[in-house]
Structures are given as C-alpha cells and as structure tokens.
Amino acid sequence: MERSSFLQRISRVLHWVGEVTSRSGTSVTVFLLVLIFGSVLAAYGFPNRWEMGFSTVVSAFTLIMLFVIQHTQGRHQKVLQLKLDELIRTSPQADDLLVHLEVAPDDELIDRDQQQLAHHESLRDDAELEVVEFIPTKKP
C-alpha cells in the first residue's frame, strides 16, 4: 500500500510545523508577538474589528495546531507500537497474542489487564523482596 506523494509531503510539512512549534524559542516569539499586539490594541483603544480579527486568527491557528499535534502524536505512537511489537515478537518468553493488541475488542483488553494484574499480584505474594545494592563503577 503506497501513499501518494502529496500525502507524504503534507505529512512532512506537519512534522516540520510540529518540530518548529515545539521549540522554546517559538513560545517566546509567540508570547512577545501577543504582548506587542496587546499593547498596540490598548494604545488604539481596543477597536472591535482588531479584537475580532485577532480572535479569528488565534482560533484558526489553534485548530491547525490541534491537527498537527494529532498527526505527529499518532505517528510517534505508531512507531513506538511497532518497536514494542517487534520486541514481543522476538522474545521467546513473550505472549505473541499481545502483538497488535491495540486493535483488540474492549472485552479482550479488560481480560488481558486482569490477567496481568493477577500475574503481578502472584509474583508479589510468592517472592520475597530481594535488596540489591547498586555500586557504580568508575570509568577510566
């Protein structure tokens, strides 16, 4: 299944926007712009058209950023899930049914969760806690 080059370009642009907006310098820049705009708005007596224009622009950017964040988080989550699936798949002791569990029905998720809780509780009940002292080694 090959994605179109148009969708790939959109994805790259969204990731670039997400990368740029996640920097601290961008936050400072936006803060300063809002502060300057607020000062200019106050100096001109808070004209209604300016306030409405500012509100419209902020709402539009908020909506755009919502989709940018959703896109980048979805991609990061998918990559993380693929890495975890690979670890499960390659581990001989792992339960292979856990691979792609994220698409399982809710009943199966609840059952798996209960099984994990019961397993961890039994481990706590059966085992004595072993205290291990960590002594860091000096590197040359």
PyMOL commands that set and color helices and strands:
alter all, ss='L'
color gray80, all
select helices_A, chain A and resi 5-21+24-43+48-90+96-98+101-103+106-126
alter helices_A, ss='H'
color red, helices_A
deselect
rebuild
show_as cartoon
